Amino acid sequence: MTGLDGGVDLDRPNDYGRIDRSDALADVEATAWQWDDARRLRLEVDLTLAEQICIVGMGGSGIAGHLLRGLVADHLQVPIVVHQGYGLPAFVGPSTQVIAVSHSGNTEETLDAVAQAQARGAPIAAVTSGGKLGHMAERHAWPLVTPPAQGPPRHSLGWLLVPLLGAFGLDDQVDDAIAAQRGVVAQCGRHVPRADNRAKQLADRLAQVDLAVAWGTQGLGGVAARRLATQLNENAKLPAYAAVLPEADHNAIVGHSQRRQAPRSGLIVVRDPVSEHERVAKRVAPSRDAVSGHFAWTTEISAGDGPPLARVA
C-alpha cells in the first residue's frame, strides 16, 4: 500500500506502526469489545412525553445520532432530528427531548446548542466523558452517561451509541451486532492475508486515488456511507464525500458524468439490501454504469442479514 512515508506492505502487520503510529487499527479490531463494554452504560431518559427528539453532536460524536435516527426511522412515532452546529431549530422547546452527545464535553457547537435548549426549557440528557457538558449535567441533574475518555471520538462509536439504544428499544439487538463485528474482524483483521482479505484489497485501491466517493442506498446504507467517508477523512487523511441514492441520481451523478483521461477517484457503493426500497435496488447498477468512466474503479459493499443494528455494525 502506497501512502504516507512510502506506505507499508499490508501483509506485514509488524510494519503498520510506521504509518499507524497510534495503532488506530487496534481500536477498529476492538470494536466488538467496546460495544460489549458499553452495555454497562445506559442513558435513563423517558421519551414517552416527547413530541420530538433533537440529538446534538459534531463529528465522531454526531454520527451516533445519525445511526440512531436510521435505526428507528421505520417505527419511531415522533420526529427525530440530528442537529450539527450552533443554535437550535426553532421548534425545540419544552416538548422536545434534547440529547447532547460530546465525547470530550467541550465541543463548542454542542455547548452552544445545549445553552439554547436550557434557555427554552427543553429537557436535556447527555452522553459525555466529562468536560463542561459533564459539569452542566451533574449540576442540573440531567440524565447522564459518562463513557471512558480514552481514544478520539471517531474511535468511540460504541461508547457513544450503545448507551442510547435502551431508551429507543434497541438494546436487544446488541448481541447480534457484536457477533457481526467479530465476524468482520475474523475475515478482515490484520493477520488475514491480502488474497483473502477484502478490506486490504479495498485499502490498496484507496491508496491509489486522490478522492473517495461513497454512495449509500437510502436508509442504513446511506448512514454507513457517511461514516465511511468521515473515517477516510480523519484516519486516512483522504478527501471523501458521501451521497445517498436515489437523491444522488438527481445531482451528484451529473458531477461525475464526464469521462476523464486519467481518473484519480474511486466510487464505493454501500448497500443494505434487506432494507432497500425495490426501486432503489434497481438503480444501483445503472447508476454505477453511468459514472464508471469518471472513476478509476468502482466497487460495492453490502451488509449481511440480521436485525438492523447488526447489519449497520
C-alpha positions as CSV (number, residue, x, y, z in Angstrom):
1,M,0.0,0.0,0.0
2,T,1.5,3.3,-1.0
3,G,0.8,6.4,1.0
4,L,2.4,8.4,3.8
5,D,6.1,7.7,4.4
6,G,6.2,5.4,1.4
7,G,3.4,3.1,2.6
8,V,3.6,-0.4,4.0
9,D,3.0,-3.9,2.8
10,L,-0.4,-4.9,4.2
11,D,0.7,-8.5,4.6
12,R,3.4,-7.3,7.1
13,P,1.4,-6.2,10.1
14,N,4.6,-5.6,12.1
15,D,5.4,-2.7,9.8
16,Y,2.0,-0.9,10.3
17,G,3.3,1.2,13.2
18,R,5.5,3.2,10.8
19,I,2.3,4.9,9.4
20,D,-0.4,4.0,12.0
21,R,1.6,5.4,14.9
22,S,-1.4,5.5,17.3
23,D,-2.4,1.9,16.3
24,A,-5.9,3.1,15.3
25,L,-6.4,-0.3,13.6
26,A,-6.3,-1.8,17.1
27,D,-9.3,0.3,18.0
28,V,-11.2,-0.9,15.0
29,E,-10.4,-4.5,15.7
30,A,-11.6,-4.0,19.3
31,T,-14.9,-2.6,18.2
32,A,-16.8,-5.7,19.5
33,W,-15.2,-5.4,22.9
34,Q,-16.0,-1.7,23.1
35,W,-19.7,-2.3,22.2
36,D,-19.9,-5.1,24.8
37,D,-18.3,-2.9,27.5
38,A,-20.7,0.0,26.6
39,R,-23.7,-2.2,27.7
40,R,-22.9,-1.3,31.3
41,L,-23.8,2.3,30.4
42,R,-27.4,3.1,29.9
43,L,-29.0,6.6,29.4
44,E,-32.1,6.6,31.6
45,V,-34.3,9.0,29.8
46,D,-38.1,8.9,29.4
47,L,-39.2,9.6,25.9
48,T,-42.9,9.0,26.4
49,L,-43.8,12.7,26.7
50,A,-41.5,13.9,24.0
51,E,-43.2,15.3,20.9
52,Q,-39.9,15.4,19.1
53,I,-36.3,14.5,19.7
54,C,-33.3,16.5,18.8
55,I,-29.8,14.9,19.1
56,V,-27.0,17.4,19.0
57,G,-23.4,16.4,18.4
58,M,-20.5,17.1,16.0
59,G,-18.1,14.8,14.1
60,G,-17.4,11.4,15.6
61,S,-20.0,12.1,18.3
62,G,-22.7,13.3,16.0
63,I,-22.5,10.1,13.9
64,A,-24.2,8.3,16.8
65,G,-27.2,10.4,16.2
66,H,-27.3,9.7,12.5
67,L,-27.1,6.0,13.2
68,L,-29.8,6.1,15.8
69,R,-32.1,8.0,13.5
70,G,-31.5,5.5,10.8
71,L,-32.2,2.6,13.1
72,V,-35.6,4.0,14.4
73,A,-36.9,5.6,11.2
74,D,-39.3,2.8,10.4
75,H,-41.0,2.7,13.8
76,L,-40.5,5.8,15.9
77,Q,-43.7,7.7,16.0
78,V,-42.2,11.2,16.7
79,P,-39.7,13.2,14.6
80,I,-36.1,12.8,15.4
81,V,-33.6,15.4,14.2
82,V,-29.8,15.4,14.3
83,H,-28.5,19.0,14.7
84,Q,-24.9,19.7,14.0
85,G,-23.9,23.3,14.5
86,Y,-24.6,26.3,16.6
87,G,-28.0,27.2,18.0
88,L,-31.1,25.0,17.6
89,P,-34.1,24.7,15.2
90,A,-37.0,27.0,16.2
91,F,-39.2,24.0,17.1
92,V,-37.1,23.0,20.1
93,G,-38.8,23.8,23.3
94,P,-40.3,22.2,26.4
95,S,-41.9,19.3,24.4
96,T,-38.6,18.4,22.7
97,Q,-36.2,15.9,24.3
98,V,-32.6,17.1,23.6
99,I,-29.8,14.6,23.8
100,A,-26.3,16.1,23.7
101,V,-23.5,13.8,22.6
102,S,-20.0,15.1,23.0
103,H,-17.0,12.8,23.6
104,S,-14.9,15.5,25.2
105,G,-17.8,17.5,26.7
106,N,-16.1,20.7,25.4
107,T,-17.4,20.8,21.8
108,E,-18.1,24.5,21.2
109,E,-21.1,24.0,18.9
110,T,-22.7,21.4,21.1
111,L,-22.4,23.5,24.2
112,D,-24.0,26.4,22.4
113,A,-26.9,24.2,21.4
114,V,-27.3,22.9,24.9
115,A,-27.3,26.5,26.3
116,Q,-30.1,27.3,23.8
117,A,-32.1,24.2,24.8
118,Q,-31.7,25.1,28.5
119,A,-32.9,28.7,27.9
120,R,-36.0,27.4,26.1
121,G,-36.9,24.9,28.8
122,A,-36.2,21.8,26.9
123,P,-35.4,18.6,28.8
124,I,-31.8,17.7,28.3
125,A,-29.8,14.4,28.6
126,A,-26.1,14.0,27.9
127,V,-23.6,11.4,26.8
128,T,-20.1,12.7,27.5
129,S,-16.8,11.7,29.1
130,G,-16.8,14.9,31.1
131,G,-15.7,18.5,30.3
132,K,-18.1,21.4,30.5
133,L,-21.1,19.4,29.4
134,G,-20.5,16.8,32.1
135,H,-20.3,19.5,34.7
136,M,-23.5,21.1,33.5
137,A,-25.3,17.7,33.5
138,E,-24.2,17.0,37.1
139,R,-25.1,20.5,38.3
140,H,-28.6,20.4,36.8
141,A,-29.2,16.6,37.5
142,W,-29.8,15.8,33.8
143,P,-29.8,12.2,32.8
144,L,-26.1,11.5,32.1
145,V,-23.9,8.7,30.8
146,T,-20.1,9.0,31.2
147,P,-18.2,6.7,28.8
148,P,-14.4,6.4,29.1
149,A,-12.3,9.3,27.9
150,Q,-9.8,7.1,26.1
151,G,-9.2,7.4,22.4
152,P,-10.5,10.0,19.9
153,P,-14.3,10.4,19.3
154,R,-14.0,8.7,15.9
155,H,-12.9,5.5,17.6
156,S,-15.5,5.6,20.3
157,L,-18.8,4.9,18.5
158,G,-19.7,2.0,20.7
159,W,-19.4,4.1,23.9
160,L,-21.4,6.9,22.4
161,L,-24.2,4.9,20.6
162,V,-24.9,1.8,22.7
163,P,-25.9,3.8,25.9
164,L,-28.7,5.4,23.8
165,L,-30.2,2.2,22.5
166,G,-32.2,1.2,25.5
167,A,-34.2,4.3,25.5
168,F,-35.3,3.5,21.9
169,G,-36.0,-0.2,22.5
170,L,-33.0,-1.4,20.5
171,D,-30.7,-2.9,23.3
172,D,-31.9,-6.4,22.4
173,Q,-30.0,-6.2,19.1
174,V,-26.6,-5.6,20.6
175,D,-25.6,-9.3,20.9
176,D,-26.2,-9.8,17.2
177,A,-24.2,-6.6,16.4
178,I,-21.3,-7.7,18.4
179,A,-21.3,-11.1,16.7
180,A,-21.4,-9.4,13.3
181,Q,-18.4,-7.2,14.3
182,R,-16.4,-10.2,15.5
183,G,-17.1,-11.9,12.2
184,V,-15.8,-8.9,10.2
185,V,-12.6,-8.9,12.2
186,A,-12.1,-12.6,11.7
187,Q,-12.5,-12.1,7.9
188,C,-10.6,-8.7,7.6
189,G,-8.2,-8.5,10.5
190,R,-4.6,-7.5,10.1
191,H,-3.3,-11.1,10.1
192,V,-5.7,-12.3,7.3
193,P,-3.6,-12.3,4.0
194,R,-4.4,-9.8,1.3
195,A,-5.5,-12.5,-1.1
196,D,-8.4,-13.4,1.3
197,N,-9.0,-10.0,2.9
198,R,-11.4,-7.7,1.1
199,A,-10.5,-4.8,3.5
200,K,-6.9,-4.9,2.4
201,Q,-7.8,-5.2,-1.2
202,L,-10.0,-2.1,-0.9
203,A,-7.3,-0.3,1.1
204,D,-4.8,-0.9,-1.7
205,R,-7.3,0.7,-4.2
206,L,-8.0,3.7,-2.0
207,A,-4.3,4.4,-1.7
208,Q,-4.1,5.0,-5.4
209,V,-6.7,7.7,-5.6
210,D,-7.0,11.4,-4.6
211,L,-10.7,11.3,-3.8
212,A,-13.1,8.6,-2.5
213,V,-16.8,8.9,-3.1
214,A,-19.2,6.8,-1.0
215,W,-22.8,6.4,-2.3
216,G,-25.1,4.7,0.1
217,T,-28.6,3.5,-0.5
218,Q,-31.5,5.1,1.2
219,G,-31.6,4.1,4.9
220,L,-28.8,2.4,6.8
221,G,-26.7,2.1,3.6
222,G,-26.6,5.9,3.5
223,V,-25.6,6.3,7.1
224,A,-22.8,3.7,6.7
225,A,-21.6,5.6,3.6
226,R,-21.5,8.8,5.6
227,R,-19.5,7.1,8.3
228,L,-17.1,5.6,5.8
229,A,-16.4,9.0,4.2
230,T,-15.7,10.7,7.5
231,Q,-13.4,7.9,8.7
232,L,-11.4,8.2,5.5
233,N,-11.2,11.9,6.0
234,E,-10.0,11.6,9.6
235,N,-7.9,8.4,9.7
236,A,-6.6,8.2,6.1
237,K,-6.4,12.0,5.5
238,L,-8.1,11.2,2.2
239,P,-10.7,13.6,0.7
240,A,-14.0,11.8,0.6
241,Y,-17.7,12.7,0.5
242,A,-20.9,10.7,0.8
243,A,-24.2,10.9,-1.1
244,V,-27.4,8.8,-0.9
245,L,-29.3,7.1,-3.6
246,P,-31.8,7.9,-5.0
247,E,-31.1,11.6,-4.3
248,A,-27.6,11.2,-5.8
249,D,-29.2,10.3,-9.1
250,H,-30.7,13.8,-9.2
251,N,-27.5,15.8,-8.7
252,A,-24.2,14.1,-7.6
253,I,-24.3,11.7,-10.6
254,V,-24.1,14.6,-13.0
255,G,-20.9,15.8,-11.4
256,H,-19.3,12.5,-12.4
257,S,-20.8,12.2,-15.8
258,Q,-17.8,13.2,-17.9
259,R,-15.1,10.7,-18.8
260,R,-11.6,11.6,-17.6
261,Q,-8.3,10.9,-19.3
262,A,-6.8,9.6,-16.1
263,P,-9.4,9.4,-13.4
264,R,-8.0,9.7,-9.9
265,S,-11.1,8.9,-7.8
266,G,-12.8,5.8,-6.7
267,L,-16.5,5.0,-6.0
268,I,-17.7,2.8,-3.2
269,V,-21.4,1.9,-3.2
270,V,-22.6,1.0,0.4
271,R,-25.8,-1.1,0.5
272,D,-28.2,-2.6,3.0
273,P,-30.2,-4.9,0.7
274,V,-32.6,-6.0,3.4
275,S,-34.0,-2.5,3.9
276,E,-33.6,-1.1,0.4
277,H,-36.7,0.0,-1.5
278,E,-37.1,-2.1,-4.6
279,R,-36.8,0.9,-6.8
280,V,-33.5,2.0,-5.2
281,A,-32.2,-1.6,-5.6
282,K,-32.9,-1.3,-9.3
283,R,-31.0,2.0,-9.5
284,V,-27.6,0.8,-8.2
285,A,-26.2,-1.0,-11.3
286,P,-27.2,1.6,-13.9
287,S,-26.0,4.4,-11.6
288,R,-22.6,2.8,-11.3
289,D,-22.5,2.2,-15.1
290,A,-23.4,5.8,-15.8
291,V,-20.3,7.2,-13.9
292,S,-17.8,4.3,-14.4
293,G,-15.8,6.3,-16.9
294,H,-15.2,9.1,-14.5
295,F,-13.7,6.8,-11.7
296,A,-10.6,4.8,-11.7
297,W,-12.6,2.0,-10.2
298,T,-16.0,1.3,-8.6
299,T,-16.9,-1.3,-6.0
300,E,-19.7,-2.3,-3.8
301,I,-20.0,-3.2,-0.1
302,S,-23.2,-4.8,1.2
303,A,-24.4,-5.5,4.7
304,G,-25.4,-9.1,5.6
305,D,-28.5,-10.4,7.2
306,G,-29.8,-10.0,10.7
307,P,-31.5,-7.2,12.7
308,P,-30.8,-3.5,11.7
309,L,-28.2,-2.9,14.3
310,A,-26.2,-6.0,13.3
311,R,-26.3,-5.0,9.6
312,V,-25.1,-1.5,10.1
313,A,-22.4,-2.7,12.7
